Every structure is written in structure tokens, then in C-alpha cells.
Amino acid sequence: MSQQSSRYRWVVVVIFFFFMLLHQTDKLMIGSMQVPISETFGMNNQQWGWVNSGALIVATLLYPIWGYLYDRYARAKLLALASLIWGATTWLNGIVRTFPAFLATRASTGIDDSSYPGLYTLVADYFGPSLRGKIYGILQLAQPLGYLLGMILALMIAPMIGGWRSIFYITGSLGLIVAALIFFFVKDMPRGKAEPEFEGMAEMQTFRFSWAEVREIFKKKTMWFIFLQGFAGVFPWNVITYFFFAYLEKERGYDANGILFTMA
């Protein structure tokens, strides 16, 4: 690999890192703003649950669809589209003035939440087995950092710049910028290019969906254990992410500094 190509793939890693960092910030910071958002729209806890469940349901339904698209079409362009959707729907979150409209626009943010599989497969084609684990580790670092950044924006910055709507405008705008960066600077790679075993082999140009292969996946016991592990972990994590901030503020009387220190 030439020095120029080596430098370029690290540029891609930086772009993807900021994609994941800012996407996690945008996705998770809403829990930190439960109180001001609920006060704006007069929401109770049940309605707040609908708001967050809507995005999760949309993401769940679209995961297999995004997976199919990533297998069939250019992954870089699809990632740019996901970032564009993220930016646009977050902007709509800040613009709307009624609860039904906020519920609908927040649910629409789940459209792009299913975009990570394409990112990981593209990274796998940029880096061979000897570096791939390190790259995944670097990218995964963006998730807790994004969570922390979201709390800082929601708890510290939002009150200084006009409230929660301003934060959505900021993160939505950043999503649009990242979409442009991915669209213009990230190139798709031949599938399997970084695998030593596939060196010299032609890339498969056609893709056909097979229900038989899907059924084979679900016959693997290991997959069911992975599903169950993730399923069990979702419940406490979602309570912490979407409800615990308001509990600390309203029931325990924590101020913004106390909440940030506790949750960080």
C-alpha cells in the first residue's frame, strides 16, 4: 500500500470517528433534556416513553433493511445519506411546536440509527486483520465520549444559548456537515479487499437476498445467546438513558453539576 493510500484511510477513520461521536451525542442527549422538553410540550412520563420508544421501534424495523442496502449498494453513499437524515430530522425536532409533531419527528430520528453495520463493514475493507481490532477500538471510544459530550451540551451549554432547541440545531447542523464530508471524501472499497485470503479475486458484482441463508443464521445457538444478552441489557440501559436524569433532578433535587458528575 502506498503512503498516500495509507494516509487516506486514516482520514476516513477520523471522519467516521466524528460521525459516531456526534451521532451518539445527538442520539443520547435527549435523556438529559427530559425536564425542559417535557415542560415545553406538557408531557407526562408515559408520553415521554412514547417519544423515545418511537425512535427505537423505527430503528428496529429498519435494521434489516439497512443491512440489505449495505450489502447491495455503495456503503459510503448510504452512510452519507444516513448522516443527512440524522441532521435533517434533528433540525425538525427543534422546529416543531406541538407534541404530536415532536413525537413524529423524534421517531424519524430512528431512521438513521441502523447505519453502523455499513460503517463497520467498510472499515473492514480499509484495514486488514492485523489492524482491524485497533480501529474498531478507536471508533468504539466515540460512543462513551459522545454520551459525555451530549450531557455537557444538554446540562451546561443549553441553558446558556437559549434552551434545548438550540442544541438540536447545533447537532443537526453538524450531522449535515458530516454527511457532506462522507459524501465527498469517503470512497467505497471493493468488498473483501483487505482480506489476505481474497487477494486477487474479483469482487462479486451481484447480490441476491436469500431467506434460506437467513434461516441458517437463526439456527445458530450462539446467535440466540447474543440476542438474549443484548435484550436483557437494553432495559436498565434505557431507563438510565431516558428517565434517570429527570429522576435525579425532580426527585433527588440534583442541580446540573450534580447530575453531570453522577452520570459521567
C-alpha positions in Angstrom: 0.0 0.0 0.0 1.3 3.4 -0.9 2.0 6.1 1.7 -0.8 8.3 0.2 -3.3 5.4 0.4 -2.3 4.7 4.0 -2.8 8.4 5.0 -6.1 8.5 3.2 -7.6 5.5 5.1 -6.7 7.3 8.4 -8.6 10.3 7.2 -11.6 8.0 6.7 -11.2 6.8 10.3 -11.2 10.4 11.6 -14.4 11.2 9.6 -16.1 8.0 10.9 -15.0 8.8 14.4 -16.7 12.2 14.3 -19.7 10.6 12.7 -20.1 8.2 15.6 -19.1 10.8 18.2 -21.7 13.3 17.1 -24.3 10.8 16.3 -24.1 9.3 19.8 -24.2 12.8 21.2 -27.4 13.6 19.3 -29.0 10.3 20.0 -28.4 10.1 23.8 -28.5 13.7 24.9 -32.3 13.8 24.8 -32.5 12.0 28.2 -30.5 14.8 29.7 -33.2 17.3 28.5 -36.3 15.4 29.6 -37.4 18.1 32.1 -37.2 21.1 29.8 -38.7 19.2 26.8 -41.5 17.8 28.9 -42.3 21.2 30.3 -42.3 22.7 26.8 -44.9 20.2 25.5 -46.7 19.4 28.7 -45.6 15.7 28.6 -46.1 13.2 31.3 -43.8 10.2 31.8 -45.9 7.9 29.6 -45.8 10.4 26.7 -42.1 10.7 27.2 -41.8 7.0 26.9 -43.7 7.2 23.6 -41.2 9.7 22.3 -38.2 7.5 22.9 -39.9 4.3 22.0 -40.9 5.7 18.6 -37.3 6.1 17.6 -36.3 2.7 18.9 -39.2 1.0 17.0 -38.3 2.7 13.8 -34.6 1.7 14.1 -35.6 -1.9 14.9 -37.7 -2.2 11.8 -35.1 -0.6 9.6 -32.0 -2.6 10.8 -32.6 -5.5 8.3 -33.4 -3.0 5.5 -30.2 -1.0 6.0 -28.3 -4.3 6.2 -29.7 -5.3 2.8 -28.9 -1.9 1.3 -25.4 -2.0 2.6 -24.8 -5.4 1.1 -26.1 -4.3 -2.3 -25.2 -0.7 -2.8 -22.3 1.8 -2.2 -21.8 1.9 1.6 -20.1 5.3 1.7 -23.0 7.0 -0.1 -25.5 5.2 2.2 -23.6 6.5 5.3 -23.7 10.0 3.8 -27.5 9.6 3.4 -27.8 8.3 7.0 -26.0 11.4 8.3 -28.1 13.7 6.1 -31.3 12.1 7.6 -29.8 12.5 11.1 -29.1 16.2 10.6 -32.5 16.9 8.9 -34.6 15.0 11.5 -32.8 16.6 14.4 -33.4 20.1 12.9 -37.1 19.2 12.7 -37.0 18.2 16.4 -36.0 21.7 17.2 -38.5 23.4 14.8 -41.8 21.7 15.7 -44.2 23.3 18.2 -46.7 20.6 19.2 -46.3 17.3 21.0 -47.7 15.1 18.1 -45.2 16.8 15.7 -42.3 16.3 18.1 -43.4 12.6 18.6 -43.3 12.1 14.8 -40.0 13.9 14.2 -38.3 12.2 17.1 -39.5 8.8 15.8 -38.0 9.7 12.4 -34.6 10.1 14.0 -34.6 6.3 14.3 -34.3 6.0 10.5 -30.5 6.6 10.6 -29.8 4.7 13.9 -29.4 1.5 12.0 -26.4 2.8 10.0 -23.5 1.4 12.0 -23.2 -2.1 10.3 -22.3 -0.4 7.0 -19.7 1.7 8.7 -18.0 -1.4 10.3 -18.0 -3.4 7.1 -16.5 -0.5 5.1 -13.8 -0.2 7.8 -13.1 -3.9 7.5 -12.3 -3.4 3.8 -9.9 -0.5 4.5 -7.9 -2.3 7.2 -6.6 -5.9 7.3 -7.0 -8.3 10.2 -3.8 -7.1 11.9 -5.2 -3.5 12.4 -8.9 -4.0 12.3 -9.4 -4.6 16.0 -7.5 -1.5 16.9 -9.6 0.6 14.5 -12.8 -0.8 16.0 -11.5 0.1 19.4 -10.8 3.7 18.4 -14.2 4.0 16.8 -16.0 2.5 19.8 -14.3 5.1 22.0 -16.5 7.7 20.2 -19.6 6.2 21.9 -18.9 7.0 25.6 -17.3 10.3 24.6 -20.4 11.2 22.6 -22.6 10.3 25.6 -20.4 12.6 27.8 -20.5 15.4 25.2 -24.3 15.1 25.0 -24.6 15.6 28.7 -22.3 18.6 28.7 -24.3 20.2 25.8 -27.7 19.4 27.4 -26.9 20.3 31.0 -24.3 23.1 30.7 -24.5 24.7 27.3 -28.2 24.6 26.5 -29.2 27.0 29.4 -26.7 29.5 28.1 -27.7 29.6 24.4 -31.5 29.6 24.5 -32.5 26.1 25.6 -32.9 22.6 24.2 -34.0 23.7 20.7 -30.6 25.4 20.1 -28.8 22.2 21.0 -30.8 20.3 18.4 -30.0 23.0 15.8 -26.3 22.6 16.6 -26.2 18.8 16.4 -28.4 18.7 13.4 -26.1 21.1 11.6 -23.1 19.0 12.5 -24.9 16.0 11.0 -25.3 17.8 7.7 -21.6 18.7 7.7 -20.6 15.2 8.4 -22.9 14.0 5.6 -21.0 16.3 3.2 -17.6 15.0 4.4 -18.6 11.4 3.9 -20.2 12.0 0.5 -17.2 13.9 -0.9 -14.2 12.3 0.9 -15.0 8.7 1.7 -14.7 6.2 -1.1 -16.3 2.8 -1.2 -13.9 -0.1 -1.3 -14.1 -3.5 -3.1 -15.7 -5.9 -0.6 -13.1 -8.2 0.9 -10.2 -6.1 -0.3 -8.4 -6.2 3.0 -8.7 -10.0 3.5 -5.5 -11.8 2.6 -7.5 -14.9 1.5 -9.3 -12.9 -1.1 -6.3 -11.2 -2.7 -6.5 -11.3 -6.5 -10.1 -12.5 -6.5 -12.8 -10.5 -8.4 -15.4 -8.7 -6.4 -18.9 -10.2 -6.6 -21.0 -7.7 -8.6 -24.4 -9.2 -7.9 -26.3 -9.7 -4.7 -29.4 -11.8 -4.1 -31.3 -11.9 -0.8 -31.8 -15.5 0.4 -34.4 -16.4 3.1 -32.6 -19.8 3.3 -29.4 -18.1 4.5 -31.4 -16.0 7.0 -32.9 -19.2 8.5 -29.5 -20.7 8.8 -28.3 -17.7 10.8 -31.2 -18.2 13.3 -30.4 -21.9 13.7 -27.0 -21.0 15.3 -27.3 -21.2 19.1 -24.6 -18.6 19.5 -26.7 -16.0 17.8 -29.6 -16.6 20.2 -27.2 -16.1 23.2 -26.0 -12.9 21.7 -29.6 -11.7 21.2 -30.6 -12.6 24.7 -27.6 -10.9 26.2 -28.4 -7.7 24.3 -32.1 -7.9 25.0 -31.5 -8.2 28.8 -29.1 -5.3 28.8 -31.5 -2.9 27.0 -33.9 -2.5 29.9 -31.6 -1.0 32.6 -29.7 1.0 30.0 -32.8 2.6 28.5 -34.0 3.6 32.0 -30.7 5.2 32.7 -30.5 6.9 29.3 -34.0 8.3 29.0 -35.5 8.6 32.5 -32.8 8.8 35.2 -31.8 12.4 34.6 -35.3 13.7 35.4 -35.4 11.5 38.4 -32.2 13.0 39.8 -33.4 16.5 39.1 -37.0 16.3 40.3 -37.0 13.5 42.9 -33.5 13.9 44.3 -33.0 17.7 43.8 -29.7 17.5 42.0 -28.5 20.5 40.0 -26.9 20.3 36.6 -23.4 19.9 38.1 -24.5 17.1 40.4 -26.3 15.3 37.6 -23.2 15.6 35.3 -20.9 14.3 38.0 -23.2 11.4 38.9 -23.9 10.3 35.3 -20.4 10.8 33.9 
